[in-house]
Amino acid sequence: MLDALLQLLPQVFFEGLLLGFVYAMIALGYTMVYGVLELINFAHSEIFMIGAVAGVEVFRYLVPVIPNALLLLLIALVIGAAISGTVAVWVERLAYRPLRKRGAVNRLVPLITAIGVSFVLQDLVRLIEAIWHNEFFLRINSLPALEQSFSLLGIFIQLKSIILVVVSILMLLGLSYLVNRTKLGTAIRAVAQDMNTAALMGINPDQIISRTFLIGGALAGVAGVLFAVQYTTISPYVGFLPGLKAFTAAVLGGIGNIPGAMVGGLVLGQLETLAGTYMPTLTNGNFGTEYKDVIAFLILILLLLFRPQGLLGQVVKEKV
Amino acid sequence: MSKNRGNGLVLAAAVASLLLLLLAPSTLTGLVAIAAVGLTAYLRASMPVRALSLALLSLGCTLGLARGAGGEVLFIGLVAVLVSLITIPNVPGWIKGLLGAAILLISIPIAGFANSFLFELGIQIGIYAAMALGLNVVVGMAGLLDLGYAAFFAIGAYTWAIFGSPQANHFTAGGFPLNGNFFYLFMVLAVITTAITGLLIGLPALRLRGDYLAIVTLGLGEVVRVLANNLDHPVNLTNGPQGITPVERPPIDWFRSLMGSIGIHLDAKTDYQLFFYLLVLVVIGIVIMVNVNLGNSRFGRAWVAIREDETAAKAMGIPMLGTKLLAFATGAAFSGAMGVIFAAQRTFVSPESFTLLASITILGMVVLGGMGSIPGVILGAAALTILNIDILKSFSEYLNSLRQSGATVLGFNLANLPNQFEPAKYERLVFGVVLILMMIFRPEGLIPERRHKLEAEEAKEGS
């Protein structure tokens, strides 16, 4: 039995890596918004879902027109990022900004709003898809070129998987550069540190927050398109679990910490895939793959208990 | 002068809608009656006139319902009367008590005898109201955001469903289902098990602050759902996605003979509905009592202090963990007891009733009504339950009939309306919009608790 398990290991590791990159990309959005507003933006998982649906729609209409797989994917990524980013910006403007202006009394208020937004987005997409195509379980109309595969060291690899890894690494590097080396990044960090002082220094916090949502949303959109291409079946409710796990990843890495979000995503992806693959074998089929979700949450709870600041996080002194 | 005109108008509206309801009880006259309730609540009439008007209106709605007409709209009218009774200031206690009791104990059963769907609606509102009151202790009083509240409901429901049905034979020696009389014992057991579960989860989770607690409870809700869905193997505990049926109900011969002795003879279906309706009312009564007493106790004040400013409360020497745990366990216990009633009333339990949507719906009731406010939370439960199991469904049916009629509106053939488009399936959309709008325009809720209201005013002055 051990041999069989070991034989599977490289493939499992690779699948875990793919899932991990998806989580990492979503987790970055959570982390950025949390860093700036100290808000768990529940709606972020729906922004991701919107990216995935946009990807499906682009493929639906452009596959017959554009035969070049890479060009098509590029278009889908750009459109997905644009739509998701725009939705994220408008969510902030319509739902969160009014609360900020009012000077929200209670920390629960923005959180409940975020849950409301997340529900509205799910059903809006469902409604749109219902009216548009009379269906809401979507299957991506992928190109054979993207499904090309080869075998390396016993791992079955598809072209789309390589693209997923490359694109996500590029995006993560780009984001790191943006936050640490550019003027906008400095402004974002300033607002995250202290909104009022940043405003005194001539930064417009509303504008910076808006851009943070744009960047986070665009990242989620790209993640969504890649997710749709990789895992092929999408529904308006597809964002919930990845979103929750990406949040877990963000906490795992230390929320508000960009490299942490990446590490957290990759660790969680590995753990989940390992658990999902080996759980049925190790328990003689008594506990199925479904329990991988349970494991993700147990990790979250244990982690919060023993290291609430996350793997790479630092202890933050409470502001009184 | 203006006061007298208000008197006349209110009285005239009440009498007119009473007459209309007597002559032609229908949806339309029901709407008139609701408008009259609105006038009574908002015009500045004197107190006796208001009380008289509300009494007339509830009489009208009851008589209309007894004739089996007007259905849900008249039912909503009764709910509106109840709400105005609670919210209109200066109505003497004895009028509130008398009229409220008359509506709950006479009008709604009469309506239920005529139309059993209304009983079902009443029971569902009651179950959700009791749960919302339980969550109110956690979220409203102590300010701990619990997004997995349905998990406790599920634990309660499964506790009875497994042993009150042949299900338990799958993993222990036979002899199941247990006798229905164990139902009452299991209500107590469920209170204990869910309170303990609440403690076990609370112990690690409550060290965390608001946001993290929300995520952990959300995860917990998911875990319970996954377990309910998958524990049909290796040992068949929950029967997986198919759910468990039939679940035993308590034998109610004593109740039947009691009802018979006061001259009410019921058929085999309505007697259980009346029984569960009254049982739920009793439980709500107990829950309200516990709510009020806890709210005024040392713990209640400690909860409010933690909700307002955790750091300051800690500095004042309030034990954080114990105080929070008590709130968490109390809320969980209420939910567990309602789970047992839910399982017995439906005779069917499946994981579908305990999703994140259920948790958020209950949270929505608390938020919509007014966190911390008991009448508010009950109103929230009534509003969302009616919206969810009545209004959206009726609207869906209406759309379906339109579709089948094939009529054209503005050159668009209604038969072409996509059949995926069914309002009953879009309850998340409605909840979401309700939650967002409430948070932006009235975060303190429909009937705010006094302290929340003060806070909101303070914040406005401050900005």
Interface residues (C-beta under 8 A of the other chain):
Chain A: E38 I40 A95 P98 L99 R102 G103 A104 V105 N106 R107 L108 V109 P110 L111 I112 T113 I115 G116 V117 S118 F119 V120 L121 Q122 D123 L124 R126 L127 E129 A130 I131 N134 E135 F136 F240 L244 F247 T248 V251 T283 G285 N286 F287 G288 E290 Y291 D293 V294 A296 F297 L298 L300 I301 L304 L305 P308 E318 V320
Chain B: V139 G143 L145 L147 P204 A205 R207 L208 G210 D211 Y212 A214 I215 V216 L218 G219 L220 E222 V223 V226 L227 N229 N230 H233 P234 T311 L356 I360 L363 V367 M371 P418 N419 Q420 F421 K425 Y426 R428 L429 F431 G432 V433 V434 L435 I436 M439 I440 P443 E455 A456 A459 K460 G462 S463
